[in-house]
Amino acid sequence: HFSQTIVSPMAAPYPTLFLDNAKGFVVID
């Protein structure tokens, strides 16, 4: 399941995610 969420870099730690330059962080749940 892919959920696309803009998150702050300060909000670490993250689950597994990829940086999408258009949409922000794409979080894989």
N, CA, C and O atoms as a Tripos MOL2 file, in Angstrom:
@<TRIPOS>MOLECULE
protein
  116   115    29     0     0
PROTEIN
NO_CHARGES

@<TRIPOS>ATOM
      1 N           0.8580   -1.1910    0.0000 N.3       1 HIS1
      2 CA          0.0000    0.0000    0.0000 C.3       1 HIS1
      3 C           0.8900    1.2360    0.0000 C.2       1 HIS1
      4 O           1.7940    1.3610    0.8270 O.2       1 HIS1
      5 N           0.6280    2.1470   -0.9340 N.am      2 PHE2
      6 CA          1.3880    3.3880   -1.0020 C.3       2 PHE2
      7 C           0.5130    4.5430   -0.5450 C.2       2 PHE2
      8 O          -0.5800    4.7550   -1.0700 O.2       2 PHE2
      9 N           1.0090    5.2920    0.4480 N.am      3 SER3
     10 CA          0.2980    6.5040    0.8530 C.3       3 SER3
     11 C           1.2420    7.6740    0.6730 C.2       3 SER3
     12 O           2.3900    7.6170    1.1130 O.2       3 SER3
     13 N           0.7820    8.7170    0.0420 N.am      4 GLN4
     14 CA          1.6500    9.8460   -0.2620 C.3       4 GLN4
     15 C           1.4040   10.9600    0.7350 C.2       4 GLN4
     16 O           0.2900   11.4700    0.8550 O.2       4 GLN4
     17 N           2.4480   11.3290    1.4460 N.am      5 THR5
     18 CA          2.3280   12.2780    2.5490 C.3       5 THR5
     19 C           3.5070   13.2350    2.5240 C.2       5 THR5
     20 O           4.6530   12.8100    2.3770 O.2       5 THR5
     21 N           3.2320   14.5230    2.6670 N.am      6 ILE6
     22 CA          4.2940   15.5080    2.8490 C.3       6 ILE6
     23 C           4.6400   15.5280    4.3330 C.2       6 ILE6
     24 O           3.7790   15.7910    5.1720 O.2       6 ILE6
     25 N           5.8990   15.2510    4.6550 N.am      7 VAL7
     26 CA          6.3180   15.2420    6.0510 C.3       7 VAL7
     27 C           7.5100   16.1560    6.2570 C.2       7 VAL7
     28 O           8.2610   16.4350    5.3220 O.2       7 VAL7
     29 N           7.6770   16.6130    7.4680 N.am      8 SER8
     30 CA          8.8240   17.4510    7.8130 C.3       8 SER8
     31 C          10.0630   16.5950    8.0180 C.2       8 SER8
     32 O           9.9750   15.5290    8.6260 O.2       8 SER8
     33 N          11.2200   17.0360    7.5240 N.am      9 PRO9
     34 CA         12.4630   16.3070    7.7720 C.3       9 PRO9
     35 C          12.7970   16.1980    9.2620 C.2       9 PRO9
     36 O          13.6020   15.3550    9.6580 O.2       9 PRO9
     37 N          12.1870   17.0410   10.0780 N.am     10 MET10
     38 CA         12.4390   17.0300   11.5130 C.3      10 MET10
     39 C          11.6450   15.9410   12.2300 C.2      10 MET10
     40 O          11.8570   15.6920   13.4170 O.2      10 MET10
     41 N          10.7320   15.2950   11.5080 N.am     11 ALA11
     42 CA          9.8190   14.3360   12.1270 C.3      11 ALA11
     43 C          10.3810   12.9120   12.1800 C.2      11 ALA11
     44 O           9.6380   11.9660   12.4460 O.2      11 ALA11
     45 N          11.6750   12.7520   11.9320 N.am     12 ALA12
     46 CA         12.3100   11.4410   11.9820 C.3      12 ALA12
     47 C          12.2040   10.8490   13.4010 C.2      12 ALA12
     48 O          12.0600   11.6190   14.3510 O.2      12 ALA12
     49 N          12.2660    9.5360   13.5880 N.am     13 PRO13
     50 CA         12.5450    8.5370   12.5610 C.3      13 PRO13
     51 C          11.3390    8.2230   11.6780 C.2      13 PRO13
     52 O          10.1930    8.4450   12.0700 O.2      13 PRO13
     53 N          11.6120    7.7080   10.4890 N.am     14 TYR14
     54 CA         10.5770    7.3910    9.5190 C.3      14 TYR14
     55 C          10.4390    5.8850    9.3660 C.2      14 TYR14
     56 O          11.3660    5.1370    9.6750 O.2      14 TYR14
     57 N           9.2620    5.4330    8.8810 N.am     15 PRO15
     58 CA          9.1820    4.0890    8.3100 C.3      15 PRO15
     59 C           9.9170    4.0980    6.9630 C.2      15 PRO15
     60 O          10.5250    5.1030    6.5950 O.2      15 PRO15
     61 N           9.8610    2.9920    6.2390 N.am     16 THR16
     62 CA         10.4920    2.9510    4.9240 C.3      16 THR16
     63 C           9.8030    3.9350    3.9970 C.2      16 THR16
     64 O           8.5840    3.8910    3.8310 O.2      16 THR16
     65 N          10.5860    4.8280    3.3880 N.am     17 LEU17
     66 CA          9.9870    5.8030    2.4860 C.3      17 LEU17
     67 C          10.9400    6.1850    1.3790 C.2      17 LEU17
     68 O          12.1510    5.9890    1.4790 O.2      17 LEU17
     69 N          10.3780    6.7280    0.3310 N.am     18 PHE18
     70 CA         11.1630    7.2440   -0.7700 C.3      18 PHE18
     71 C          10.8390    8.7190   -0.9420 C.2      18 PHE18
     72 O           9.7050    9.1410   -0.7170 O.2      18 PHE18
     73 N          11.8290    9.4990   -1.3370 N.am     19 LEU19
     74 CA         11.6040   10.9170   -1.5710 C.3      19 LEU19
     75 C          11.1060   11.1320   -2.9930 C.2      19 LEU19
     76 O          11.7840   10.7960   -3.9640 O.2      19 LEU19
     77 N           9.9110   11.6960   -3.0950 N.am     20 ASP20
     78 CA          9.3270   12.0410   -4.3820 C.3      20 ASP20
     79 C           9.4140   13.5500   -4.5210 C.2      20 ASP20
     80 O           8.8010   14.2730   -3.7350 O.2      20 ASP20
     81 N          10.1580   14.0420   -5.4960 N.am     21 ASN21
     82 CA         10.4210   15.4650   -5.6160 C.3      21 ASN21
     83 C           9.1590   16.2860   -5.8860 C.2      21 ASN21
     84 O           9.1070   17.4740   -5.5660 O.2      21 ASN21
     85 N           8.1500   15.6550   -6.4690 N.am     22 ALA22
     86 CA          6.9220   16.3710   -6.7890 C.3      22 ALA22
     87 C           5.9530   16.4000   -5.6160 C.2      22 ALA22
     88 O           5.2510   17.3900   -5.4120 O.2      22 ALA22
     89 N           5.9100   15.3030   -4.8360 N.am     23 LYS23
     90 CA          4.8540   15.1590   -3.8450 C.3      23 LYS23
     91 C           5.3540   15.1050   -2.4160 C.2      23 LYS23
     92 O           4.5600   15.0230   -1.4790 O.2      23 LYS23
     93 N           6.6640   15.1520   -2.2450 N.am     24 GLY24
     94 CA          7.1830   15.0010   -0.8900 C.3      24 GLY24
     95 C           7.5690   13.5630   -0.6330 C.2      24 GLY24
     96 O           7.9940   12.8610   -1.5510 O.2      24 GLY24
     97 N           7.4290   13.1120    0.6030 N.am     25 PHE25
     98 CA          7.8200   11.7510    0.9350 C.3      25 PHE25
     99 C           6.6990   10.7740    0.6210 C.2      25 PHE25
    100 O           5.5530   10.9710    1.0260 O.2      25 PHE25
    101 N           7.0420    9.7260   -0.1010 N.am     26 VAL26
    102 CA          6.0870    8.6620   -0.3980 C.3      26 VAL26
    103 C           6.3520    7.5280    0.5810 C.2      26 VAL26
    104 O           7.3670    6.8370    0.4900 O.2      26 VAL26
    105 N           5.4390    7.3460    1.5070 N.am     27 VAL27
    106 CA          5.6230    6.3650    2.5720 C.3      27 VAL27
    107 C           5.0390    5.0300    2.1400 C.2      27 VAL27
    108 O           3.8950    4.9550    1.6930 O.2      27 VAL27
    109 N           5.8350    3.9780    2.2790 N.am     28 ILE28
    110 CA          5.3570    2.6300    1.9690 C.3      28 ILE28
    111 C           4.8610    1.9820    3.2510 C.2      28 ILE28
    112 O           5.6440    1.7190    4.1640 O.2      28 ILE28
    113 N           3.5440    1.7230    3.3210 N.am     29 ASP29
    114 CA          3.0300    1.0300    4.4870 C.3      29 ASP29
    115 C           2.5650   -0.3830    4.1230 C.2      29 ASP29
    116 O           2.0980   -1.1210    4.9900 O.2      29 ASP29
@<TRIPOS>BOND
     1     1     2 1
     2     2     3 1
     3     3     4 2
     4     3     5 am
     5     5     6 1
     6     6     7 1
     7     7     8 2
     8     7     9 am
     9     9    10 1
    10    10    11 1
    11    11    12 2
    12    11    13 am
    13    13    14 1
    14    14    15 1
    15    15    16 2
    16    15    17 am
    17    17    18 1
    18    18    19 1
    19    19    20 2
    20    19    21 am
    21    21    22 1
    22    22    23 1
    23    23    24 2
    24    23    25 am
    25    25    26 1
    26    26    27 1
    27    27    28 2
    28    27    29 am
    29    29    30 1
    30    30    31 1
    31    31    32 2
    32    31    33 am
    33    33    34 1
    34    34    35 1
    35    35    36 2
    36    35    37 am
    37    37    38 1
    38    38    39 1
    39    39    40 2
    40    39    41 am
    41    41    42 1
    42    42    43 1
    43    43    44 2
    44    43    45 am
    45    45    46 1
    46    46    47 1
    47    47    48 2
    48    47    49 am
    49    49    50 1
    50    50    51 1
    51    51    52 2
    52    51    53 am
    53    53    54 1
    54    54    55 1
    55    55    56 2
    56    55    57 am
    57    57    58 1
    58    58    59 1
    59    59    60 2
    60    59    61 am
    61    61    62 1
    62    62    63 1
    63    63    64 2
    64    63    65 am
    65    65    66 1
    66    66    67 1
    67    67    68 2
    68    67    69 am
    69    69    70 1
    70    70    71 1
    71    71    72 2
    72    71    73 am
    73    73    74 1
    74    74    75 1
    75    75    76 2
    76    75    77 am
    77    77    78 1
    78    78    79 1
    79    79    80 2
    80    79    81 am
    81    81    82 1
    82    82    83 1
    83    83    84 2
    84    83    85 am
    85    85    86 1
    86    86    87 1
    87    87    88 2
    88    87    89 am
    89    89    90 1
    90    90    91 1
    91    91    92 2
    92    91    93 am
    93    93    94 1
    94    94    95 1
    95    95    96 2
    96    95    97 am
    97    97    98 1
    98    98    99 1
    99    99   100 2
   100    99   101 am
   101   101   102 1
   102   102   103 1
   103   103   104 2
   104   103   105 am
   105   105   106 1
   106   106   107 1
   107   107   108 2
   108   107   109 am
   109   109   110 1
   110   110   111 1
   111   111   112 2
   112   111   113 am
   113   113   114 1
   114   114   115 1
   115   115   116 2
@<TRIPOS>SUBSTRUCTURE
     1 HIS1         2 RESIDUE 1 A HIS
     2 PHE2         6 RESIDUE 1 A PHE
     3 SER3        10 RESIDUE 1 A SER
     4 GLN4        14 RESIDUE 1 A GLN
     5 THR5        18 RESIDUE 1 A THR
     6 ILE6        22 RESIDUE 1 A ILE
     7 VAL7        26 RESIDUE 1 A VAL
     8 SER8        30 RESIDUE 1 A SER
     9 PRO9        34 RESIDUE 1 A PRO
    10 MET10       38 RESIDUE 1 A MET
    11 ALA11       42 RESIDUE 1 A ALA
    12 ALA12       46 RESIDUE 1 A ALA
    13 PRO13       50 RESIDUE 1 A PRO
    14 TYR14       54 RESIDUE 1 A TYR
    15 PRO15       58 RESIDUE 1 A PRO
    16 THR16       62 RESIDUE 1 A THR
    17 LEU17       66 RESIDUE 1 A LEU
    18 PHE18       70 RESIDUE 1 A PHE
    19 LEU19       74 RESIDUE 1 A LEU
    20 ASP20       78 RESIDUE 1 A ASP
    21 ASN21       82 RESIDUE 1 A ASN
    22 ALA22       86 RESIDUE 1 A ALA
    23 LYS23       90 RESIDUE 1 A LYS
    24 GLY24       94 RESIDUE 1 A GLY
    25 PHE25       98 RESIDUE 1 A PHE
    26 VAL26      102 RESIDUE 1 A VAL
    27 VAL27      106 RESIDUE 1 A VAL
    28 ILE28      110 RESIDUE 1 A ILE
    29 ASP29      114 RESIDUE 1 A ASP
